Amino acid sequence: MEETKPVKRKPVFKKVDQLKPDTKGHTLVVKVVSSKMVLQKARPDGIQVRQMRIAECLVGDETGTIIFTARNDQVDLMTTGATVILRNAKIDMFKGSMRLAVDKWGRVEVTEPASFAVKEENNLSLVEYELIDVNELANAGAREVVSVVEK
């Protein structure tokens, strides 16, 4: 009996301006504009003590920028001016705004410097989103329709 290997599909590279709230599975090529350490503390992990580090990095391409939350080993790769490939990235919502992150199922790779200039004017992390109850919205729309019909 022949074993068939699953066929790997080619990654579809997205641009920053195509990212939407609460989505996942993104592959992007971005430049690191800035990096700021926001948390660095020791965490006891059994016998040894592990460092827990979190940095907020502004990353972007020619279409816009977004804040990338780098964790632990990812922090070392996110140096200002570096070009990185983010594989299987996801969008997390933090205080109503989008943040890009790569968890254990994804990968951050440093690559050759990209030729594009980062468009810093379009920062997607500055856009605030609000969660709306769809049922409430549908009922409000139904009331509008009823009031229009009654007139």
Buried (B, 14 or more C-beta within 10 A) or exposed (E): EEEEEEEEEEEEEBBBBEBEBEEEEBBBBBBBBBBEEEEEEEEEEEEEEEEEBBBBBBBBBBBBBBBBBBBEEBBEBBEEEBBBBBBBBBBBEEEEBBBBBBEEEBBBEBEEEBEBEBBEEBBBBEEEEEEEEEEEEEEEEEEEEEEEEEE
